[in-house]
Amino acid sequence: MKYDKSTVEKVTRLVIDNLEALMLDGMNIPKDKVPIGISARHVHLERQHLDILFGKDYQLTFLKPLSQPGQFAAQETVEVIGPKGSLPSVRILGPERKQTQVEVAMTEARKLGIKPPVRTSGELRGTPGITIRGPKGEITIQEGVMIADRHIHMTPEDALRYNVKDGQKVKVLIEGEKGGIMHNVTIRVSEKYALDCHIDTDDASAFLINQGQIVTIVRE
């Protein structure tokens, strides 16, 4: 099924509202706690590159909504090729972006043979390039590969409740068999966001974190 942007946004918003209601109210979770979302490697594509990789005017096929309103996982995947190795079946996330971006964990970057920096999404200046192969063609971008910073999405209302501000760095306490303190977690505030703490698969493995696990924000 081809996605309709307005439908995706409505469905995602409904899912997020229901989840937040269950987690923060029905389960009486304290307001200093947030759910964890684990982000596996993925690609965001600009329109020109989508045309090359899949064919002119190709539209991504909706697979499932993501935690942030309007964002979705597409059925389509690509191969990401570095100087030393490649990653097959890397999921594309929609909707389209202004600039193509590839997000990997450090263990995957080593396999590719590159050294991407830790960056906030969209901050791509000075990042390494990579080759991306699709069913219809191949592109090589000069920059765009990054390791995503640890971050917490929240609305302005959430920020007031948690007593934090956009861009602030906080710590996150993880409970469990390999629990501990996760440092340098960036607060991101926008009316368009839904409450969720995003980490990559390396962080999840290091702390034995499960998708949806509840963690605690620790302020300085």
Secondary structure, DSSP 8 states (H G I E B T S, - for coil): -B--HHHHHHHHHHHHHHHHHIIIIIT---TTEEEEEEE-SEEE--HHHHHHHH-TT---BEEEE-SSTT-EEEEEEEEEE-SS-EEEEEEEEES--SS-EEE--HHHHHHHT----EE-TT--TT---EEEE-SS-EEEESS-EEEE--EEEE-HHHHHHHT--TT-EEEEEE-STT-EEEEEEEEEE-TT--SEEEEEHHHHHHHT--TT-EEEEE--
